[in-house]
Amino acid sequence: YLAGATPETLTVTLARSHQVHYTTTSGGTINGSVPSDTFVAEGTPVTLTATDTSVVRAFQGWAGDTVTKNLSITLPMGRPYSVRAVFLETFSTAQVVAQLLNGSSTLTAAQLGDLDQLGNNSGGFDLGDFLAWVQATGAPLTAEQRALVSALRRKGASR
C-alpha cells in the first residue's frame, strides 16, 4: 500500500488462528472436519472421530491436549491443540506394571513398541510410557502398585 498525499484512514482487521495437529497409533484412523496441521480461525470448532481398523486393537481414548474415552471430540480452538487417538491391544494392569518394575512380563516386543509409541517414543518401554498408558486408558492401579510406581518415579528410574 502506498499512501497518497492527503491523509487517509486505513482499517485493519486482525484474526487469530490456531493449529490443530492430530495423529493415531496403529490400529485406527481419524476423520477430521479439517486435515491435521491446519490453522483454523479462533473459535471455529474442529471435530475429530476415531475409528477402529484392526480386529486386535481397540480404541482406548484420546491423549495429548485433550484426554477422553469418547470416540468423537470437538475442539473449541481457543488455542492450538495436539491430540492422538490411541488404539491398543488390551493389557492387564498387572502385565504393564510387571514390565515397568521388573523388566519382564508376558507382553510381546510388538506390544512394548506400541506402549512406547503411546508414550515418549524413546525406543524402549519406560516410566513415561507407563504414565501415558495410565492416562490414556484410565487403568486402575492397586494401592500397592501406586506405591511401587511412586517409588520408581522418585528414583527417576526407567526400564
Number of C-alpha atoms within 10 A of each C-alpha: 4 4 9 7 6 6 7 8 7 7 6 6 4 6 7 11 17 18 17 20 16 20 17 18 17 17 19 19 19 19 13 16 12 15 14 17 15 13 16 19 15 16 14 14 16 17 14 21 15 22 17 18 14 15 8 11 17 17 25 20 22 26 24 15 11 15 17 17 17 12 16 17 18 14 19 14 19 15 15 17 18 15 19 21 31 29 28 23 16 13 12 11 16 15 13 23 20 15 19 22 18 10 13 14 14 12 15 10 11 9 16 18 18 22 25 22 20 26 22 17 15 12 10 18 26 22 22 18 24 22 16 19 23 15 17 24 21 14 14 12 14 11 9 9 16 13 12 14 19 12 12 16 13 8 9 9 12 16 13
